[in-house]
Amino acid sequence: MKSCALAGLGFQAMVGAWIVLSSACGGEASGEPKAADVAADATAAPPAASEPAPAPEPEPKAEAKAEPAAPPPPDPNAPRQVKYVVTPEGLKIEVTGVRFLAAAEAKQVGQGWGAKVTIKAEVLDGKEHVLLSPKRGPIAFAAAVFKKGSSEAERIADQREGEGELKLSPAAPTTFSRSFPEQGGRVLGMGETLDMEVALWGLGETSADRRPVKQFFHVKMKVDKGKPKAIVEPPASAAQ
């Protein structure tokens, strides 16, 4: 009886070992991947591509220094700001840092009449100024003479001779004058009227930037009985 029981236990142990061995061998022989592993491999994210390194920024180029442009030449026709004030002494005119006092008086020339124009210049801005002063001085004339009862004028043109210069100093006023007509020129007779435009040949702070002062003022005079009276007036453009 004992030998049968032992034999039975030994047989059971052998069977159990065989089952265990079979299970182990079967696990090693199966080389097919499981479905879960395949699915996991299929859904796995692909490796991220490496981003290219940013290109180096170009070094800023040194900016070339622009050379200062040469100042444009003065425009002889550029407008000027001119201020007029009528006073008992005469007509005061302020332009480009200088104040001028203009006056005129009638002068007998032979059997007729002419006019003498006097201008006093006073510097207001503390700078030196220059006037173009040719042979007959800084004053330019453009005269128109009307005969009695006529609306047509006899025009007497002016001519510049020379390239002189008159300096205006802030230290003291400068006075200059000119007479119409020139020696031997046409004088005004009885009943005639003078309308004379007075200008400056050139005004500026230096010789390089001076330019004419056109229609500076007018001198009007009518010859009648007795001594005529010369009147100094602003140009018509001053009222615009």
ZICOR-V806547 format. One record per residue. N is the residue number from 1. SS is DSSP state (H for helix, E for strand, - for the rest). PSI is psi in degrees with one decimal (999 if undefined). Layout:
N & SS & PSI
N & SS & PSI
//
This chain:
1 & - & -43.0
2 & H & -41.2
3 & H & -34.5
4 & H & -41.7
5 & H & -43.7
6 & H & -42.1
7 & H & -39.1
8 & H & -41.0
9 & H & -38.5
10 & H & -37.4
11 & H & -41.4
12 & H & -39.4
13 & H & -39.3
14 & H & -41.7
15 & H & -44.6
16 & H & -42.0
17 & H & -37.7
18 & H & -39.3
19 & H & -44.8
20 & H & -42.6
21 & H & -42.6
22 & H & -42.8
23 & H & -41.2
24 & H & -42.4
25 & H & -41.2
26 & H & -38.6
27 & H & -38.0
28 & H & -31.6
29 & H & -26.0
30 & - & 107.4
31 & - & -1.2
32 & - & 135.7
33 & - & 150.0
34 & - & 155.1
35 & H & -38.0
36 & H & -37.6
37 & H & -40.4
38 & H & -43.4
39 & H & -39.9
40 & H & -38.6
41 & H & -37.0
42 & H & -35.7
43 & H & -0.5
44 & - & 136.3
45 & - & 136.2
46 & - & 152.3
47 & - & 138.3
48 & - & 134.3
49 & - & 141.4
50 & - & 131.9
51 & - & 139.8
52 & - & 146.3
53 & - & 137.4
54 & - & 142.6
55 & - & 142.7
56 & - & 137.2
57 & - & 139.5
58 & - & 143.6
59 & - & 135.8
60 & - & 135.8
61 & - & 142.7
62 & - & 126.5
63 & - & 133.7
64 & - & 132.2
65 & - & 122.3
66 & - & 133.3
67 & - & 137.5
68 & - & 134.9
69 & - & 146.6
70 & - & 138.0
71 & - & 140.8
72 & - & 152.7
73 & - & 148.6
74 & - & 137.8
75 & - & 115.6
76 & - & -16.7
77 & - & 5.7
78 & - & 138.3
79 & - & 149.6
80 & - & 149.9
81 & - & 115.3
82 & E & 135.7
83 & E & 132.1
84 & E & 138.7
85 & E & 122.9
86 & E & 124.8
87 & E & 164.9
88 & - & -26.0
89 & - & -27.1
90 & E & -166.9
91 & E & 121.2
92 & E & 132.8
93 & E & 123.6
94 & E & 126.9
95 & E & 130.9
96 & - & 44.1
97 & - & 9.1
98 & E & 138.3
99 & E & 128.2
100 & E & 141.0
101 & E & 113.6
102 & E & 135.1
103 & E & 158.4
104 & E & 151.5
105 & E & 150.4
106 & E & 142.4
107 & E & 134.0
108 & E & 131.1
109 & E & 104.4
110 & - & -124.4
111 & - & 4.2
112 & E & -161.2
113 & E & 152.3
114 & E & -168.5
115 & E & 144.9
116 & E & 127.5
117 & E & 129.3
118 & E & 134.2
119 & E & 130.4
120 & E & 126.4
121 & E & 131.0
122 & E & 123.7
123 & E & 131.6
124 & - & -27.0
125 & - & 7.6
126 & - & 6.3
127 & - & 158.1
128 & - & 144.0
129 & E & 160.4
130 & E & 145.8
131 & E & 136.6
132 & E & 122.0
133 & - & 88.0
134 & E & -160.2
135 & - & -39.4
136 & - & 9.3
137 & E & -177.8
138 & - & -15.0
139 & E & 135.3
140 & E & 141.5
141 & E & 146.3
142 & E & 96.5
143 & E & 145.7
144 & E & 122.8
145 & E & 124.7
146 & E & 127.6
147 & - & 161.5
148 & - & 127.0
149 & - & 5.5
150 & - & 142.4
151 & - & -4.8
152 & - & 133.6
153 & E & 147.3
154 & E & 115.9
155 & E & 134.2
156 & E & 108.8
157 & - & 155.6
158 & - & 152.3
159 & - & 139.7
160 & - & 135.3
161 & - & 117.3
162 & - & 171.9
163 & - & 44.6
164 & - & 178.6
165 & E & 139.6
166 & E & 121.1
167 & E & 138.8
168 & E & 118.0
169 & - & 144.6
170 & - & -15.3
171 & - & -35.2
172 & - & 151.0
173 & - & 157.8
174 & E & 130.8
175 & E & 136.6
176 & E & 159.6
177 & E & 167.3
178 & E & 145.4
179 & E & 149.2
180 & E & 134.8
181 & - & 172.9
182 & - & 165.9
183 & - & 123.7
184 & - & 2.3
185 & - & 179.9
186 & - & 130.8
187 & - & 165.9
188 & E & 134.4
189 & - & -179.2
190 & - & 131.2
191 & - & -6.5
192 & - & 154.1
193 & E & 139.1
194 & E & 129.9
195 & E & 102.6
196 & E & 123.8
197 & E & 129.1
198 & E & 136.2
199 & E & 172.1
200 & E & 134.8
201 & E & -33.9
202 & E & 138.4
203 & E & 137.0
204 & E & 175.7
205 & - & -27.5
206 & - & 172.6
207 & - & -26.8
208 & - & -30.6
209 & - & 7.5
210 & - & 147.6
211 & E & 161.7
212 & E & 150.8
213 & E & 97.0
214 & E & 153.5
215 & E & 52.5
216 & E & -53.1
217 & E & 175.1
218 & E & 148.3
219 & E & 123.4
220 & E & 138.1
221 & E & 134.1
222 & E & 129.3
223 & - & 120.6
224 & - & -164.0
225 & - & 140.9
226 & - & -169.0
227 & - & 127.6
228 & - & 163.7
229 & - & 123.5
230 & - & 129.4
231 & E & 133.0
232 & E & 126.8
233 & E & 151.3
234 & - & 156.1
235 & - & 160.5
236 & H & -29.7
237 & H & -19.7
238 & H & -24.8
239 & H & -8.3
240 & - & 999
//
